[in-house]
C-alpha cells in the first residue's frame, strides 16, 4: 500500500524518481504507474465504475492531490492492502 501511495502521489505531482541499481530512473505513467492502477484500482476507477476513472494519465493528473490524500488516509473504499 505504501508503494502505491508513494508512486501515485509523487508521479502525479511530477517529481518522482526511482533508484534502480544506483541510478535514477524517472517513474512514468506508461511504464510503472498504469500497471499498479490497473491491478489495484481499475475495478472501481473506470468509466462506468463506482468512482472516477483512473485508466489514463489525463484522468489522474487533475486529481493528484485528491488521490494522494485519499491513499494516505486509507480512504479507498476497496481497502487494498
PyMOL commands that set and color helices and strands:
alter all, ss='L'
color gray80, all
select helices_A, chain A and resi 2-13+29-40+57-61+64-72
alter helices_A, ss='H'
color red, helices_A
select strands_A, chain A and resi 17-20+23-26
alter strands_A, ss='S'
color yellow, strands_A
deselect
rebuild
show_as cartoon
